[in-house]
């Protein structure tokens, strides 16, 4: 091709056609420039395509991180609520050695001695921060939200670490002052000295109060984190053009019920079913084991694709239930498909309450 163009230029010079020669030369330069511009544009398209693919991969990784962290946070919230419920019940009545003995006392002992590790991941967001050139204008809103989410994550992890530190100090106190902790506890044996510590030690009450406060801080922080995470997940779906795709079950819509919607649930619920293995105090009348919901209760529903789950906020159950049911129930409630009000004890066994009157 180069020889062909060179031959044309030489022929024009030999024929002394300088005007045509200059016109041809200019045309050849223009063609070269156009070729360079086309090549640059193709290269830009390729680079943009690579950047778009990288952006999509990072955003999808962020979504995977969000799903993983929501699962971690929800598990943490369940654990913290269970432990806080146990501590709350311990503060409501004077417990005896019998309350801490055997299988019945296991939830109490476990709540006092154990703690859990909850770790969140942010690989996707860190990857996004390491690629500042990826559509900075278009992703500015998502990036800002992720920075807020990072702060929520920091607060949750900070509280979680305080719980661990508080537990370590308690361990050190037990190791230093009680022989049973090192010689019997880790073997799964329970001595009378250990039971007396649980029932009567005044320092334990201070430890429980501190740990309970941290659990509640973690619950509030976890709620903020999960709510913001769900909002960001949906924004990323829109950015990826997946707005109408079915969302994972953990990314549901949680909406406060209106006053008129609450009317369907308000009223008095009486105990209808208790598990055979869970003894109900025979001194209590079943008629007295009731739960009342009024229009001031914090009712919400979690809406999935083809189902609705109605749940209630975390509130202590009435004192008459606390004193009558062995496992000192305090968890959040839900309405099942048959209209029964359902709550669970510390180990997940359900109790059913049937509506007997409307408020």
C-alpha contacts under 8 A as a table, 3 or more apart, distances in Angstrom:
res1	aa1	res2	aa2	distance
1	X	4	X	5.06
1	X	5	X	6.53
2	X	5	X	5.32
2	X	6	X	6.15
3	X	6	X	4.97
3	X	7	X	6.03
4	X	7	X	5.16
4	X	8	X	6.53
5	X	8	X	5.15
5	X	9	X	6.41
6	X	9	X	5.19
6	X	10	X	6.19
7	X	10	X	5.15
7	X	11	X	6.14
8	X	11	X	5.20
8	X	12	X	6.34
9	X	12	X	5.26
9	X	13	X	6.38
9	X	21	X	6.46
9	X	24	X	7.81
9	X	25	X	7.94
10	X	13	X	5.15
10	X	14	X	6.10
11	X	14	X	5.10
11	X	15	X	6.10
12	X	15	X	5.17
12	X	16	X	6.18
12	X	17	X	5.22
12	X	18	X	6.87
12	X	20	X	7.11
12	X	21	X	5.72
13	X	16	X	4.90
13	X	17	X	5.99
13	X	18	X	6.36
13	X	21	X	6.88
14	X	17	X	7.69
17	X	20	X	5.58
17	X	21	X	6.15
18	X	21	X	4.74
18	X	22	X	6.15
19	X	22	X	5.37
19	X	23	X	6.30
20	X	23	X	5.05
20	X	24	X	5.97
21	X	24	X	5.05
21	X	25	X	6.10
22	X	25	X	4.96
22	X	26	X	6.13
23	X	26	X	5.22
23	X	27	X	6.18
24	X	27	X	5.02
24	X	28	X	6.08
25	X	28	X	4.99
25	X	29	X	6.23
26	X	29	X	5.07
26	X	30	X	6.18
27	X	30	X	5.01
27	X	31	X	6.18
28	X	31	X	5.07
28	X	32	X	6.25
29	X	32	X	5.04
29	X	33	X	6.17
30	X	33	X	5.07
30	X	34	X	6.07
31	X	34	X	5.03
31	X	35	X	6.06
32	X	35	X	5.01
32	X	36	X	6.18
33	X	36	X	5.03
33	X	37	X	6.14
34	X	37	X	5.06
34	X	38	X	6.10
35	X	38	X	5.10
35	X	39	X	6.12
36	X	39	X	5.04
36	X	40	X	6.10
37	X	40	X	5.01
37	X	41	X	6.06
38	X	41	X	5.04
38	X	42	X	6.13
39	X	42	X	5.13
39	X	43	X	6.10
40	X	43	X	4.96
40	X	44	X	6.04
41	X	44	X	4.91
41	X	45	X	6.07
42	X	45	X	4.99
42	X	46	X	6.17
43	X	46	X	5.04
43	X	47	X	6.11
44	X	47	X	4.99
44	X	48	X	5.94
45	X	48	X	5.05
45	X	49	X	6.01
46	X	49	X	5.02
46	X	50	X	6.18
47	X	50	X	5.03
47	X	51	X	6.13
48	X	51	X	4.93
48	X	52	X	5.99
49	X	52	X	5.02
49	X	53	X	6.12
50	X	53	X	5.10
50	X	54	X	6.08
51	X	54	X	4.97
51	X	55	X	5.97
51	X	134	X	6.33
52	X	55	X	4.99
52	X	56	X	6.14
52	X	134	X	7.78
53	X	56	X	5.12
53	X	57	X	6.19
54	X	57	X	5.12
54	X	58	X	6.16
55	X	58	X	5.14
55	X	59	X	6.06
55	X	128	X	7.91
55	X	134	X	6.45
56	X	59	X	5.11
56	X	60	X	6.03
56	X	240	X	6.96
57	X	60	X	5.17
57	X	61	X	6.13
58	X	61	X	4.97
58	X	62	X	6.18
58	X	124	X	5.53
58	X	125	X	7.69
58	X	127	X	6.77
58	X	128	X	6.42
59	X	62	X	4.96
59	X	63	X	6.31
59	X	124	X	6.91
59	X	236	X	6.71
60	X	63	X	4.99
60	X	64	X	6.26
60	X	124	X	7.97
61	X	64	X	4.97
61	X	65	X	6.14
61	X	123	X	7.49
61	X	124	X	5.00
62	X	65	X	4.96
62	X	66	X	6.10
62	X	122	X	7.25
62	X	123	X	7.30
62	X	124	X	4.37
62	X	125	X	6.11
63	X	66	X	4.93
63	X	67	X	6.24
63	X	233	X	5.90
63	X	236	X	7.55
64	X	67	X	5.19
64	X	68	X	6.18
65	X	68	X	5.08
65	X	69	X	5.97
65	X	121	X	6.01
65	X	122	X	6.20
65	X	123	X	7.26
65	X	124	X	6.84
66	X	69	X	5.07
66	X	70	X	5.96
66	X	229	X	6.18
66	X	230	X	7.92
66	X	233	X	7.12
67	X	70	X	5.15
67	X	71	X	6.25
67	X	250	X	7.21
68	X	71	X	5.22
68	X	72	X	6.24
68	X	120	X	7.72
68	X	121	X	7.77
69	X	72	X	4.89
69	X	73	X	5.93
69	X	120	X	5.42
69	X	121	X	6.73
70	X	73	X	5.01
70	X	74	X	5.96
70	X	226	X	5.84
70	X	229	X	7.39
70	X	250	X	7.47
71	X	74	X	5.17
71	X	75	X	6.19
71	X	250	X	7.69
72	X	75	X	5.24
72	X	76	X	6.15
72	X	118	X	6.51
72	X	119	X	7.37
72	X	120	X	7.14
73	X	76	X	4.92
73	X	77	X	6.03
73	X	118	X	7.65
73	X	222	X	6.08
73	X	226	X	7.27
74	X	77	X	4.99
74	X	78	X	6.22
74	X	222	X	7.70
75	X	78	X	5.13
75	X	79	X	6.27
76	X	79	X	5.08
76	X	80	X	5.97
76	X	118	X	6.79
77	X	80	X	5.05
77	X	81	X	5.84
77	X	218	X	7.47
77	X	219	X	5.64
77	X	222	X	6.82
78	X	81	X	5.18
78	X	82	X	6.06
79	X	82	X	5.16
79	X	83	X	6.18
80	X	83	X	5.16
80	X	84	X	5.89
80	X	215	X	5.31
80	X	216	X	7.56
80	X	218	X	7.52
80	X	219	X	6.97
81	X	84	X	5.02
81	X	85	X	5.85
81	X	215	X	7.14
81	X	216	X	7.72
81	X	219	X	7.33
81	X	331	X	7.27
82	X	85	X	5.07
82	X	86	X	6.28
82	X	330	X	7.89
82	X	331	X	7.21
82	X	346	X	6.22
83	X	86	X	5.06
83	X	87	X	6.25
83	X	111	X	5.41
83	X	212	X	7.74
83	X	215	X	7.78
84	X	87	X	5.02
84	X	88	X	5.93
84	X	212	X	5.29
84	X	215	X	6.21
84	X	216	X	7.32
85	X	88	X	4.97
85	X	89	X	6.20
85	X	316	X	7.94
85	X	329	X	7.53
85	X	330	X	5.43
85	X	331	X	7.04
86	X	89	X	5.20
86	X	90	X	6.25
86	X	107	X	7.49
86	X	108	X	6.47
86	X	111	X	7.26
86	X	328	X	7.29
86	X	330	X	7.88
86	X	346	X	7.83
87	X	90	X	4.96
87	X	91	X	6.37
87	X	108	X	7.90
87	X	111	X	7.89
87	X	208	X	6.41
87	X	209	X	7.76
87	X	212	X	6.56
88	X	91	X	5.26
88	X	92	X	6.56
88	X	212	X	7.76
89	X	92	X	5.15
89	X	93	X	7.00
89	X	322	X	7.43
89	X	328	X	6.01
89	X	330	X	7.99
90	X	93	X	6.06
90	X	94	X	7.17
90	X	95	X	6.78
91	X	94	X	7.46
95	X	98	X	7.95
95	X	99	X	5.96
95	X	100	X	7.96
95	X	199	X	6.05
96	X	99	X	5.31
96	X	100	X	7.13
96	X	199	X	5.74
97	X	100	X	5.50
97	X	101	X	6.44
97	X	195	X	5.72
97	X	196	X	6.47
97	X	198	X	7.83
97	X	199	X	5.92
98	X	101	X	5.04
98	X	105	X	7.66
99	X	104	X	6.63
99	X	105	X	5.41
100	X	104	X	6.77
100	X	105	X	3.73
100	X	106	X	6.84
100	X	108	X	6.57
100	X	109	X	6.87
100	X	195	X	6.37
100	X	198	X	7.21
100	X	199	X	7.52
101	X	104	X	6.31
101	X	105	X	4.81
101	X	106	X	7.34
101	X	195	X	7.21
102	X	105	X	5.58
102	X	106	X	6.54
103	X	106	X	5.15
104	X	107	X	7.27
104	X	327	X	7.65
105	X	108	X	5.41
105	X	109	X	6.33
106	X	109	X	5.18
106	X	110	X	5.94
107	X	110	X	5.16
107	X	111	X	6.06
107	X	346	X	7.15
108	X	111	X	5.24
108	X	112	X	6.38
109	X	112	X	5.26
109	X	113	X	6.18
109	X	198	X	7.76
110	X	113	X	5.32
110	X	114	X	5.50
111	X	114	X	5.89
111	X	115	X	7.64
112	X	208	X	7.42
113	X	167	X	7.56
113	X	171	X	7.84
114	X	167	X	7.80
115	X	163	X	7.81
115	X	164	X	6.75
115	X	167	X	7.19
116	X	164	X	8.00
117	X	160	X	7.90
118	X	157	X	7.95
118	X	160	X	7.52
119	X	157	X	7.64
120	X	153	X	7.62
122	X	125	X	5.45
122	X	126	X	6.23
123	X	126	X	5.20
123	X	127	X	6.09
124	X	127	X	5.08
124	X	128	X	6.25
125	X	128	X	4.93
125	X	129	X	6.24
125	X	146	X	7.21
126	X	129	X	5.10
126	X	130	X	6.30
127	X	130	X	5.07
127	X	131	X	6.56
128	X	131	X	5.26
128	X	132	X	6.95
128	X	134	X	7.84
129	X	132	X	5.83
131	X	134	X	5.90
132	X	136	X	6.63
133	X	136	X	6.11
135	X	138	X	5.49
135	X	139	X	6.13
136	X	139	X	5.33
136	X	140	X	5.78
137	X	140	X	5.30
138	X	141	X	7.42
139	X	142	X	5.31
139	X	143	X	5.95
140	X	143	X	5.06
140	X	144	X	6.12
141	X	144	X	5.20
141	X	145	X	6.34
142	X	145	X	5.06
142	X	146	X	6.14
142	X	232	X	6.92
142	X	235	X	7.22
142	X	236	X	7.43
143	X	146	X	5.02
143	X	147	X	6.25
144	X	147	X	5.11
144	X	148	X	6.49
145	X	148	X	5.11
145	X	149	X	6.18
145	X	228	X	7.99
145	X	232	X	6.82
146	X	149	X	4.82
146	X	150	X	6.01
146	X	232	X	7.48
147	X	150	X	4.96
147	X	151	X	6.51
148	X	151	X	5.14
148	X	152	X	6.50
149	X	152	X	5.00
149	X	153	X	6.13
149	X	225	X	6.52
149	X	228	X	6.54
149	X	229	X	6.92
150	X	153	X	4.98
150	X	154	X	6.10
151	X	154	X	4.96
151	X	155	X	6.26
152	X	155	X	5.15
152	X	156	X	6.20
152	X	221	X	6.85
152	X	224	X	7.05
152	X	225	X	5.53
153	X	156	X	5.10
153	X	157	X	6.06
153	X	225	X	6.63
154	X	157	X	5.18
154	X	158	X	5.97
155	X	158	X	4.98
155	X	159	X	6.24
155	X	221	X	6.95
156	X	159	X	5.28
156	X	160	X	6.13
156	X	218	X	6.03
156	X	221	X	5.68
156	X	222	X	6.41
157	X	160	X	4.90
157	X	161	X	6.06
158	X	161	X	5.10
158	X	162	X	6.30
159	X	162	X	4.96
159	X	163	X	6.31
159	X	214	X	6.61
159	X	217	X	7.18
159	X	218	X	6.05
160	X	163	X	5.11
160	X	164	X	6.45
160	X	218	X	6.97
161	X	164	X	5.00
161	X	165	X	6.10
162	X	165	X	4.97
162	X	166	X	5.97
162	X	214	X	7.56
163	X	166	X	5.13
163	X	167	X	6.19
163	X	211	X	6.57
163	X	214	X	6.44
163	X	215	X	7.75
164	X	167	X	5.04
164	X	168	X	6.16
165	X	168	X	5.05
165	X	169	X	6.30
166	X	169	X	5.28
166	X	170	X	6.36
166	X	211	X	7.27
167	X	170	X	4.98
167	X	171	X	6.17
168	X	171	X	4.93
168	X	172	X	6.20
169	X	172	X	5.09
169	X	173	X	6.26
170	X	173	X	5.04
170	X	174	X	6.28
170	X	207	X	7.56
171	X	174	X	5.09
171	X	175	X	6.06
172	X	175	X	5.06
172	X	176	X	6.04
173	X	176	X	5.27
173	X	177	X	6.09
174	X	177	X	5.34
174	X	178	X	5.39
174	X	181	X	6.19
175	X	178	X	5.95
175	X	179	X	7.11
175	X	181	X	6.04
175	X	182	X	6.40
178	X	181	X	5.82
178	X	182	X	7.82
179	X	182	X	5.89
179	X	183	X	6.11
179	X	184	X	7.96
180	X	183	X	5.11
180	X	184	X	5.00
180	X	185	X	6.20
180	X	191	X	7.16
180	X	193	X	7.22
180	X	194	X	6.59
181	X	184	X	5.94
181	X	185	X	5.00
181	X	186	X	7.13
181	X	194	X	7.81
182	X	185	X	6.27
182	X	186	X	6.53
183	X	186	X	7.07
183	X	187	X	7.41
184	X	187	X	5.29
184	X	188	X	6.61
184	X	189	X	5.20
184	X	190	X	6.74
184	X	191	X	7.37
185	X	188	X	5.29
185	X	189	X	5.54
185	X	190	X	6.44
186	X	189	X	7.43
190	X	194	X	6.42
190	X	195	X	7.26
191	X	194	X	5.23
191	X	195	X	6.48
192	X	195	X	5.04
192	X	196	X	6.13
193	X	196	X	5.12
193	X	197	X	6.26
194	X	197	X	5.05
194	X	198	X	6.48
195	X	198	X	5.19
195	X	199	X	6.26
196	X	199	X	5.13
196	X	200	X	5.70
196	X	201	X	7.28
197	X	200	X	5.55
197	X	201	X	4.98
197	X	204	X	7.86
198	X	201	X	6.32
198	X	204	X	7.18
201	X	204	X	5.51
201	X	205	X	7.28
202	X	205	X	5.43
202	X	206	X	7.08
203	X	206	X	5.31
203	X	207	X	6.42
204	X	207	X	4.97
204	X	208	X	6.09
205	X	208	X	5.06
205	X	209	X	6.18
206	X	209	X	5.10
206	X	210	X	6.25
207	X	210	X	5.24
207	X	211	X	6.11
208	X	211	X	5.09
208	X	212	X	5.86
209	X	212	X	5.11
209	X	213	X	6.26
210	X	213	X	5.28
210	X	214	X	6.42
211	X	214	X	5.11
211	X	215	X	6.19
212	X	215	X	5.02
212	X	216	X	6.37
213	X	216	X	5.24
213	X	217	X	6.30
214	X	217	X	5.03
214	X	218	X	6.11
215	X	218	X	5.04
215	X	219	X	6.19
216	X	219	X	4.94
216	X	220	X	6.30
217	X	220	X	5.28
217	X	221	X	6.10
218	X	221	X	5.02
218	X	222	X	5.81
219	X	222	X	5.04
219	X	223	X	6.19
220	X	223	X	5.15
220	X	224	X	6.48
221	X	224	X	5.21
221	X	225	X	6.25
222	X	225	X	5.00
222	X	226	X	6.11
223	X	226	X	5.29
223	X	227	X	6.15
224	X	227	X	5.30
224	X	228	X	6.22
225	X	228	X	5.36
225	X	229	X	6.01
226	X	229	X	5.00
226	X	230	X	6.25
227	X	230	X	5.39
227	X	231	X	6.55
228	X	231	X	5.15
228	X	232	X	6.31
229	X	232	X	5.21
229	X	233	X	6.13
230	X	233	X	5.07
230	X	234	X	6.39
230	X	251	X	5.66
230	X	252	X	7.85
231	X	234	X	5.38
231	X	235	X	6.39
232	X	235	X	4.98
232	X	236	X	6.19
233	X	236	X	5.24
233	X	237	X	6.33
233	X	251	X	7.80
234	X	237	X	4.95
234	X	238	X	6.42
234	X	243	X	7.38
235	X	238	X	5.13
235	X	239	X	6.30
236	X	239	X	4.87
236	X	240	X	6.11
237	X	240	X	5.14
237	X	241	X	6.17
237	X	242	X	4.82
237	X	243	X	5.32
238	X	241	X	5.00
238	X	242	X	5.59
238	X	243	X	4.68
239	X	242	X	7.53
240	X	243	X	7.84
242	X	245	X	5.37
246	X	305	X	7.50
247	X	251	X	6.17
247	X	252	X	7.39
248	X	251	X	5.50
248	X	252	X	7.54
249	X	252	X	5.94
249	X	304	X	6.63
252	X	302	X	6.36
252	X	303	X	5.97
252	X	304	X	5.68
253	X	302	X	5.74
253	X	303	X	5.34
253	X	304	X	7.10
254	X	300	X	6.76
254	X	301	X	5.84
254	X	302	X	4.62
254	X	303	X	6.46
255	X	300	X	5.69
255	X	301	X	5.83
255	X	302	X	6.81
256	X	298	X	7.63
256	X	299	X	6.31
256	X	300	X	4.54
256	X	301	X	6.76
257	X	261	X	5.76
257	X	262	X	6.13
257	X	299	X	5.96
257	X	300	X	5.38
257	X	301	X	6.94
258	X	261	X	5.13
258	X	262	X	6.22
259	X	262	X	5.14
259	X	263	X	6.70
259	X	295	X	6.69
260	X	263	X	5.40
260	X	264	X	7.73
261	X	264	X	5.99
261	X	265	X	7.87
262	X	265	X	5.50
262	X	266	X	6.28
262	X	295	X	6.13
262	X	299	X	6.95
263	X	266	X	5.30
263	X	295	X	6.89
265	X	293	X	7.29
266	X	292	X	7.41
266	X	293	X	4.81
266	X	294	X	4.98
266	X	295	X	6.27
266	X	358	X	6.27
266	X	359	X	6.08
267	X	292	X	5.77
267	X	293	X	5.38
267	X	294	X	6.42
267	X	355	X	6.80
267	X	356	X	7.59
267	X	357	X	5.53
267	X	358	X	4.06
267	X	359	X	4.58
268	X	290	X	6.68
268	X	291	X	5.86
268	X	292	X	4.50
268	X	293	X	6.52
268	X	355	X	5.67
268	X	356	X	5.81
268	X	357	X	5.29
268	X	358	X	6.37
268	X	359	X	7.23
269	X	290	X	5.36
269	X	291	X	5.11
269	X	292	X	6.20
269	X	341	X	7.15
269	X	353	X	5.30
269	X	354	X	5.02
269	X	355	X	4.11
269	X	356	X	5.67
269	X	357	X	7.34
270	X	286	X	7.74
270	X	287	X	6.57
270	X	288	X	7.72
270	X	289	X	6.02
270	X	290	X	4.39
270	X	291	X	6.60
270	X	353	X	5.02
270	X	354	X	5.36
270	X	355	X	6.31
270	X	356	X	6.48
271	X	274	X	7.53
271	X	286	X	6.57
271	X	287	X	7.43
271	X	289	X	5.72
271	X	290	X	6.07
271	X	351	X	7.53
271	X	352	X	6.15
271	X	353	X	4.32
271	X	354	X	6.43
272	X	351	X	7.79
272	X	352	X	5.47
272	X	353	X	4.91
272	X	354	X	5.71
273	X	351	X	5.79
273	X	352	X	5.03
273	X	353	X	6.88
274	X	278	X	6.92
274	X	280	X	7.79
274	X	350	X	7.30
274	X	351	X	5.05
274	X	352	X	6.79
275	X	278	X	5.43
275	X	349	X	7.12
275	X	350	X	7.17
275	X	351	X	6.94
276	X	279	X	7.00
278	X	325	X	7.58
278	X	326	X	6.75
278	X	327	X	7.85
279	X	325	X	6.86
279	X	326	X	6.33
280	X	284	X	7.83
280	X	324	X	5.92
280	X	325	X	5.17
280	X	326	X	6.68
281	X	284	X	5.67
281	X	324	X	4.94
281	X	325	X	6.39
281	X	326	X	7.53
282	X	285	X	7.28
284	X	288	X	6.97
284	X	289	X	7.85
284	X	324	X	6.50
285	X	288	X	5.33
285	X	289	X	7.07
286	X	289	X	5.31
287	X	290	X	7.00
288	X	320	X	7.36
289	X	320	X	6.59
289	X	321	X	5.87
289	X	324	X	7.97
290	X	321	X	7.58
290	X	353	X	7.53
291	X	317	X	7.56
291	X	318	X	7.00
291	X	353	X	7.78
293	X	296	X	7.94
293	X	297	X	6.24
294	X	297	X	5.66
294	X	359	X	6.96
297	X	312	X	7.65
297	X	313	X	7.92
298	X	312	X	6.04
298	X	313	X	5.74
299	X	310	X	7.45
299	X	311	X	6.33
299	X	312	X	4.92
299	X	313	X	6.80
300	X	310	X	6.01
300	X	311	X	5.60
300	X	312	X	6.14
300	X	313	X	7.89
301	X	308	X	6.57
301	X	309	X	5.54
301	X	310	X	4.22
301	X	311	X	5.79
302	X	308	X	5.86
302	X	309	X	5.13
302	X	310	X	6.24
302	X	311	X	7.41
303	X	306	X	7.90
303	X	307	X	6.22
303	X	308	X	4.60
303	X	309	X	6.36
304	X	307	X	5.19
304	X	308	X	5.99
304	X	309	X	7.87
309	X	334	X	7.42
309	X	335	X	7.23
309	X	336	X	7.67
310	X	334	X	5.62
310	X	335	X	5.60
310	X	336	X	7.89
311	X	332	X	7.17
311	X	333	X	5.76
311	X	334	X	4.31
311	X	335	X	6.63
312	X	332	X	5.79
312	X	333	X	5.28
312	X	334	X	6.20
313	X	332	X	5.79
313	X	333	X	7.41
314	X	330	X	7.82
314	X	331	X	6.07
314	X	332	X	4.73
314	X	333	X	7.81
315	X	330	X	7.03
315	X	331	X	7.12
315	X	332	X	6.75
316	X	330	X	5.28
316	X	331	X	7.36
317	X	321	X	6.62
317	X	322	X	6.79
317	X	329	X	6.92
317	X	330	X	5.63
317	X	331	X	7.90
318	X	321	X	5.61
318	X	322	X	6.55
319	X	322	X	4.87
319	X	323	X	6.22
320	X	323	X	5.34
320	X	324	X	6.16
321	X	324	X	5.07
321	X	325	X	5.88
321	X	328	X	7.63
321	X	329	X	7.49
322	X	325	X	5.94
322	X	326	X	7.91
322	X	328	X	4.92
322	X	329	X	6.20
323	X	326	X	7.60
323	X	328	X	7.13
325	X	328	X	5.92
325	X	329	X	7.12
327	X	345	X	6.05
327	X	346	X	6.62
328	X	345	X	7.24
328	X	346	X	7.93
329	X	343	X	7.96
329	X	344	X	6.96
329	X	345	X	4.99
329	X	346	X	6.77
330	X	344	X	7.98
330	X	345	X	7.13
330	X	346	X	8.00
331	X	343	X	6.64
331	X	344	X	6.57
331	X	345	X	7.22
332	X	343	X	6.61
333	X	341	X	6.82
333	X	342	X	5.68
333	X	343	X	4.91
333	X	344	X	7.86
334	X	341	X	5.85
334	X	342	X	5.31
334	X	343	X	6.71
335	X	338	X	7.87
335	X	339	X	5.76
335	X	340	X	5.60
335	X	341	X	4.72
335	X	342	X	5.99
336	X	339	X	5.46
336	X	340	X	5.53
336	X	341	X	6.61
336	X	342	X	6.77
337	X	340	X	7.46
339	X	354	X	7.47
339	X	355	X	7.98
340	X	352	X	5.97
340	X	353	X	5.57
340	X	354	X	5.14
340	X	355	X	7.11
341	X	352	X	5.70
341	X	353	X	4.90
341	X	354	X	6.36
341	X	355	X	7.71
342	X	350	X	6.44
342	X	351	X	5.67
342	X	352	X	4.73
342	X	353	X	6.30
343	X	350	X	5.53
343	X	351	X	5.38
343	X	352	X	6.79
344	X	347	X	7.58
344	X	348	X	5.10
344	X	349	X	5.14
344	X	350	X	4.22
344	X	351	X	5.99
345	X	348	X	5.26
345	X	349	X	5.44
345	X	350	X	6.56
345	X	351	X	7.86
346	X	349	X	7.52
355	X	358	X	7.71
